[in-house]
């Protein structure tokens, strides 16, 4: 089971995400982070796990991440998508 943490650092205007126990994805697929606010999902970026199933990713701290009520991860096609198409984890 994958688990992760997003650390909000308001003084530096950054967020740091760490995730572990992710599966390696096939070519053409990526993990995508979504912020859920008032029932709407906002794309916060794509990422892949290393060979150990880990992710460490620094992101700019924008209003969406800073004010979200929930973050979710889905498996998506490499190309950009407006809304999640994969299963929410």
C-alpha positions as CSV (number, residue, x, y, z in Angstrom):
1,X,0.0,0.0,0.0
2,X,1.4,3.4,-1.0
3,X,1.6,6.1,1.6
4,X,2.7,9.7,1.4
5,X,3.0,13.1,3.0
6,X,2.8,16.7,1.6
7,X,4.6,19.2,3.7
8,X,3.5,22.8,3.3
9,X,6.3,25.4,3.8
10,X,4.6,28.8,3.5
11,X,7.7,30.9,4.3
12,X,9.5,29.5,1.3
13,X,6.3,29.3,-0.9
14,X,7.0,25.6,-1.5
15,X,5.5,22.2,-0.8
16,X,7.4,18.9,-0.5
17,X,5.8,15.6,-1.4
18,X,7.2,12.2,-0.4
19,X,5.5,8.9,-1.3
20,X,6.7,5.3,-0.8
21,X,5.6,1.9,-2.0
22,X,4.4,2.9,-5.5
23,X,4.5,0.5,-8.4
24,X,6.6,1.0,-11.4
25,X,4.3,2.2,-14.2
26,X,4.3,1.1,-17.9
27,X,5.5,3.4,-20.6
28,X,2.9,6.1,-21.4
29,X,1.6,6.3,-17.8
30,X,2.4,8.6,-14.9
31,X,1.1,9.3,-11.4
32,X,-0.7,12.6,-11.1
33,X,-1.4,14.6,-8.0
34,X,-4.8,16.3,-7.7
35,X,-6.0,18.9,-5.1
36,X,-9.7,18.5,-4.2
37,X,-11.4,21.7,-3.2
38,X,-15.2,22.1,-2.9
39,X,-15.6,18.8,-4.8
40,X,-13.5,20.0,-7.8
41,X,-10.2,18.4,-8.8
42,X,-7.2,20.5,-9.8
43,X,-4.1,19.1,-11.4
44,X,-1.0,19.7,-9.3
45,X,1.5,17.9,-11.5
46,X,2.8,14.5,-12.7
47,X,5.5,12.3,-11.3
48,X,7.0,8.8,-11.4
49,X,8.4,6.6,-8.7
50,X,12.1,5.6,-8.6
51,X,13.2,1.9,-8.8
52,X,12.5,1.6,-5.0
53,X,8.9,2.9,-5.4
54,X,9.7,6.3,-3.9
55,X,9.0,9.9,-4.8
56,X,10.5,13.1,-3.4
57,X,9.1,16.1,-5.3
58,X,9.3,19.8,-4.5
59,X,6.4,21.9,-5.8
60,X,5.6,25.6,-5.8
61,X,3.1,26.4,-3.1
62,X,0.1,27.9,-4.9
63,X,-3.3,28.8,-3.5
64,X,-4.8,25.5,-4.7
65,X,-2.5,23.3,-2.7
66,X,-2.4,25.7,0.3
67,X,-6.2,25.8,0.6
68,X,-7.1,22.2,-0.4
69,X,-9.2,19.9,1.7
70,X,-7.7,16.7,0.2
71,X,-5.0,15.5,-2.1
72,X,-5.4,12.4,-4.2
73,X,-3.2,10.5,-6.7
74,X,-4.3,8.8,-9.9
75,X,-2.5,6.9,-12.7
76,X,-3.0,8.8,-15.9
77,X,-1.7,8.9,-19.5
78,X,1.6,10.8,-19.9
79,X,-0.2,13.7,-21.8
80,X,-2.0,16.3,-19.8
81,X,-5.6,15.6,-18.7
82,X,-8.2,18.1,-17.3
83,X,-9.8,15.8,-14.8
84,X,-8.8,12.4,-13.4
85,X,-9.4,9.4,-15.7
86,X,-7.7,6.8,-13.5
87,X,-8.8,5.3,-10.2
88,X,-8.3,7.7,-7.2
89,X,-5.9,6.3,-4.7
